[in-house]
């Protein structure tokens, strides 16, 4: 939680060329100079689900218009070949650009006033603890796999 709002990070590790649009359910990873292709669930959509959960949990202490930013960071030896149609307040980046993106978010004019900052911080800490819970992580992984396999 910052003065500009909440920043949610989704971190991915991929190699090869990456193709995708913000509105598509799946993106494509291309390896071996085009000989091998893999579909993967759109990380923007994945983080939108996380944002919806955070908004739901924080609705009584932040208000409906509290700013939330989605930052998807791709580590590894990947190249963005055609990543486009990125929604507002969403950033798809490589690690080297992270300081610039953070500065850009934190310089936003809108002050994210939280009605109950202490409660919001407590709920966010609880969410972080859930991320370390093996049972919750397994459920989350299974949900992502089911989404990927359905389309």
C-alpha positions as CSV (number, residue, x, y, z in Angstrom):
1,X,0.0,0.0,0.0
2,X,1.4,3.4,-1.1
3,X,0.2,7.0,-1.2
4,X,-0.8,6.3,-4.8
5,X,-2.7,3.1,-4.0
6,X,-2.0,-0.6,-3.9
7,X,0.5,-2.1,-6.3
8,X,0.0,-5.8,-7.1
9,X,2.9,-7.7,-8.6
10,X,2.7,-10.8,-10.7
11,X,6.2,-12.3,-11.4
12,X,6.8,-14.7,-14.3
13,X,9.9,-16.4,-15.6
14,X,9.9,-17.2,-19.3
15,X,12.3,-17.5,-22.1
16,X,11.7,-17.1,-25.8
17,X,9.4,-14.7,-27.6
18,X,6.2,-13.7,-26.0
19,X,3.0,-12.7,-27.8
20,X,-0.3,-11.5,-26.4
21,X,-2.9,-8.9,-26.0
22,X,-4.4,-7.6,-22.8
23,X,-7.9,-8.9,-23.6
24,X,-6.9,-12.4,-24.7
25,X,-7.3,-15.3,-22.3
26,X,-4.0,-16.9,-23.4
27,X,-0.6,-15.7,-24.6
28,X,2.0,-17.6,-26.6
29,X,5.6,-18.4,-25.9
30,X,7.7,-19.3,-28.9
31,X,10.9,-21.2,-28.5
32,X,13.5,-22.7,-30.9
33,X,13.2,-20.0,-33.5
34,X,9.5,-20.7,-34.0
35,X,9.6,-24.5,-33.8
36,X,8.1,-24.8,-30.3
37,X,5.0,-22.9,-29.1
38,X,3.3,-23.0,-25.7
39,X,0.1,-21.3,-24.6
40,X,-0.1,-19.8,-21.1
41,X,-2.8,-18.0,-19.1
42,X,-2.7,-14.3,-19.7
43,X,-0.8,-12.8,-16.6
44,X,-2.9,-9.6,-16.9
45,X,-6.1,-11.7,-16.5
46,X,-4.4,-13.7,-13.6
47,X,-3.5,-10.5,-11.8
48,X,-7.0,-9.0,-12.5
49,X,-8.4,-12.0,-10.5
50,X,-6.0,-11.1,-7.6
51,X,-7.0,-7.5,-7.8
52,X,-10.7,-8.4,-7.6
53,X,-10.0,-10.5,-4.5
54,X,-8.0,-7.7,-2.9
55,X,-10.8,-5.1,-3.8
56,X,-13.4,-7.5,-2.3
57,X,-11.4,-8.0,0.9
58,X,-10.7,-4.3,1.3
59,X,-14.0,-2.8,0.1
60,X,-15.1,-1.7,3.6
61,X,-11.8,0.0,4.4
62,X,-10.6,1.6,1.1
63,X,-13.8,2.4,-0.8
64,X,-14.7,1.4,-4.3
65,X,-12.4,3.9,-6.2
66,X,-9.2,3.1,-4.4
67,X,-6.4,2.9,-7.0
68,X,-4.9,-0.5,-7.6
69,X,-2.0,-1.0,-10.1
70,X,-1.0,-4.3,-11.8
71,X,2.7,-4.8,-12.5
72,X,3.6,-7.9,-14.3
73,X,7.4,-8.5,-14.2
74,X,8.9,-11.0,-16.6
75,X,12.3,-12.4,-15.5
76,X,14.3,-14.8,-17.7
77,X,15.5,-14.6,-21.2
78,X,12.3,-13.5,-22.9
79,X,11.6,-10.9,-25.5
80,X,8.3,-9.1,-25.9
81,X,7.5,-9.5,-29.5
82,X,3.9,-8.3,-29.6
83,X,2.5,-7.5,-26.2
84,X,-0.3,-4.9,-26.7
85,X,-3.7,-3.6,-25.6
86,X,-2.5,-3.3,-22.0
87,X,-5.3,-1.9,-19.7
88,X,-4.9,1.3,-17.8
89,X,-3.0,1.0,-14.5
90,X,-1.3,-2.2,-15.8
91,X,2.4,-2.5,-16.7
92,X,4.0,-5.5,-18.4
93,X,7.8,-5.1,-17.9
94,X,11.2,-6.6,-17.6
95,X,13.0,-6.0,-14.2
96,X,15.2,-3.2,-15.5
97,X,12.2,-1.0,-16.0
98,X,10.8,-1.5,-12.5
99,X,12.3,1.6,-10.9
100,X,10.9,3.8,-13.7
101,X,7.4,2.2,-13.4
102,X,7.4,2.6,-9.6
103,X,8.4,6.2,-9.9
104,X,5.6,6.8,-12.5
105,X,3.0,5.2,-10.2
106,X,4.2,7.0,-7.1
107,X,4.1,10.4,-8.9
108,X,0.4,10.1,-9.6
109,X,-1.5,13.2,-8.5
110,X,-4.5,11.3,-7.0
111,X,-3.9,10.7,-3.3
112,X,-5.2,7.3,-2.3
113,X,-6.9,8.1,1.0
114,X,-7.8,4.9,2.9
115,X,-10.8,5.1,5.2
116,X,-9.2,2.5,7.6
117,X,-5.5,2.2,6.8
118,X,-4.8,-0.1,9.8
119,X,-7.4,-2.6,8.7
120,X,-6.3,-2.5,5.1
121,X,-2.7,-3.2,6.1
122,X,-3.9,-6.1,8.4
123,X,-5.8,-7.6,5.5
124,X,-2.9,-7.3,3.1
125,X,-0.6,-9.0,5.5
126,X,-3.1,-11.8,5.8
127,X,-3.1,-12.1,2.0
128,X,0.7,-12.4,2.0
129,X,0.5,-15.1,4.7
130,X,-2.0,-16.9,2.5
131,X,0.5,-16.8,-0.4
132,X,2.9,-18.9,1.8
133,X,0.2,-21.4,2.7
134,X,0.9,-24.6,0.7
135,X,-2.7,-25.6,0.6
136,X,-3.9,-22.2,-0.7
137,X,-1.0,-22.2,-3.2
138,X,-2.0,-25.7,-4.5
139,X,-5.6,-24.6,-4.8
140,X,-4.5,-21.5,-6.7
141,X,-2.3,-23.5,-9.0
142,X,-5.1,-26.0,-9.7
143,X,-7.5,-23.1,-10.6
144,X,-5.0,-21.6,-13.0
145,X,-4.4,-25.0,-14.6
146,X,-8.2,-25.5,-15.0
147,X,-8.5,-22.1,-16.7
148,X,-5.7,-22.9,-19.0
149,X,-7.1,-26.3,-19.9
150,X,-10.6,-25.1,-20.5
151,X,-9.8,-22.8,-23.4
